[in-house]
Amino acid sequence: MNFNDIINERRSVRSYLEKNVCDSLIYKILEYGHSAPSAGNIQPWEFIIIRDEDRKKKIVDTTYIGNDSVNGKSQDWLLSAPVFIVICGNRHRIEERYGKEAAKSILYLDTSACVENMLLGAVYLGLASCYVSGFRTKELSETLSLPRDYEPIAIIPIGYSSEVCFKRPKIDIKEIIHYEKFCK
Ligand SMILES: Cc1cc2nc3c(=O)[nH]c(=O)nc-3n(C[C@H](O)[C@H](O)[C@H](O)COP(=O)(O)O)c2cc1C
């Protein structure tokens, strides 16, 4: 699969086959994530791999659909994926180098680069995934026993897709490109 195919075939997949994903493939995805760029090369990410069904259910209980974090239904579709990877960020390590204010954004910038590498890496390996951040952070932190310095950034389910997903419409690229300066 060439780079162009990987970019074009990536989709947010929300339904997976009942087929396991072996540890070596998961490990490859983690390596792709860990190769991402980060401010000052701090690499503030850590990964939690979850296969246990009860744990997966507890994680899903912290999720919600849409904007309503309190009343929104949980994202039960996640349970069809055999593996979850939770990407966590260590804010403290960034604060030490860049200070509290800058760390707020750097944490998300770094870990998002890491997540995107993993999403694309999954496609390369014939797998599918989805970037999920609709969860109650405090609850998920407790469920995962995260130390205080860590924040869960994304849940990415990993599995073999069971759906034919068409490419979601994107804004016409010509509308978002500017040359030399921003032009309306
Ligand atoms: C930061 C971020 C958070 C997201 N959170 C969720 C989520 O909680 N649940 C979900 O089903 N999809 C989530 N998505 C996936 C988007 O809905 C998806 O990327 C978008 O609809 C475009 O579809 P595509 O990824 O197939 O191109 C998220 C994506 C991003 C980048």
The ligand as an SDF file (V2000), in Angstrom:
LIG
                    3D

 31 33  0  0  0  0  0  0  0  0999 V2000
  -10.4310   15.0550   17.9200 C   0  0  0  0  0  0  0  0  0  0  0  0
  -11.4140   14.0800   17.3360 C   0  0  0  0  0  0  0  0  0  0  0  0
  -12.3730   13.5160   18.1580 C   0  0  0  0  0  0  0  0  0  0  0  0
  -13.2900   12.5950   17.6440 C   0  0  0  0  0  0  0  0  0  0  0  0
  -14.1600   11.9790   18.5050 N   0  0  0  0  0  0  0  0  0  0  0  0
  -15.0150   11.0690   18.0130 C   0  0  0  0  0  0  0  0  0  0  0  0
  -15.8770   10.3710   18.8880 C   0  0  0  0  0  0  0  0  0  0  0  0
  -15.8880   10.5770   20.1090 O   0  0  0  0  0  0  0  0  0  0  0  0
  -16.7030    9.4410   18.3610 N   0  0  0  0  0  0  0  0  0  0  0  0
  -16.7180    9.1520   17.0200 C   0  0  0  0  0  0  0  0  0  0  0  0
  -17.4950    8.2840   16.6080 O   0  0  0  0  0  0  0  0  0  0  0  0
  -15.9100    9.8050   16.1590 N   0  0  0  0  0  0  0  0  0  0  0  0
  -15.0530   10.7450   16.6230 C   0  0  0  0  0  0  0  0  0  0  0  0
  -14.1910   11.3640   15.7650 N   0  0  0  0  0  0  0  0  0  0  0  0
  -14.1860   11.0160   14.3270 C   0  0  0  0  0  0  0  0  0  0  0  0
  -14.8360   12.0770   13.4520 C   0  0  0  0  0  0  0  0  0  0  0  0
  -16.2380   12.0280   13.6260 O   0  0  0  0  0  0  0  0  0  0  0  0
  -14.4270   11.8110   11.9780 C   0  0  0  0  0  0  0  0  0  0  0  0
  -13.0300   11.9740   11.8590 O   0  0  0  0  0  0  0  0  0  0  0  0
  -15.1300   12.7580   11.0130 C   0  0  0  0  0  0  0  0  0  0  0  0
  -16.5160   12.5490   10.9980 O   0  0  0  0  0  0  0  0  0  0  0  0
  -14.6120   12.5960    9.5700 C   0  0  0  0  0  0  0  0  0  0  0  0
  -14.7430   11.2590    9.1240 O   0  0  0  0  0  0  0  0  0  0  0  0
  -13.4730   10.4380    8.6160 P   0  0  0  0  0  0  0  0  0  0  0  0
  -12.5160   10.2800    9.7940 O   0  0  0  0  0  0  0  0  0  0  0  0
  -14.0120    9.1040    8.1520 O   0  0  0  0  0  0  0  0  0  0  0  0
  -12.8400   11.2270    7.5090 O   0  0  0  0  0  0  0  0  0  0  0  0
  -13.2720   12.2770   16.2550 C   0  0  0  0  0  0  0  0  0  0  0  0
  -12.2870   12.8480   15.4350 C   0  0  0  0  0  0  0  0  0  0  0  0
  -11.3740   13.7360   15.9590 C   0  0  0  0  0  0  0  0  0  0  0  0
  -10.3050   14.3000   15.0510 C   0  0  0  0  0  0  0  0  0  0  0  0
  1  2  1  0
  2  3  1  0
  2 30  2  0
  3  4  2  0
  4  5  1  0
  4 28  1  0
  5  6  2  0
  6  7  1  0
  6 13  1  0
  7  8  2  0
  7  9  1  0
  9 10  1  0
 10 11  2  0
 10 12  1  0
 12 13  2  0
 13 14  1  0
 14 15  1  0
 14 28  1  0
 15 16  1  0
 16 17  1  0
 16 18  1  0
 18 19  1  0
 18 20  1  0
 20 21  1  0
 20 22  1  0
 22 23  1  0
 23 24  1  0
 24 25  2  0
 24 26  1  0
 24 27  1  0
 28 29  2  0
 29 30  1  0
 30 31  1  0
M  END
$$$$
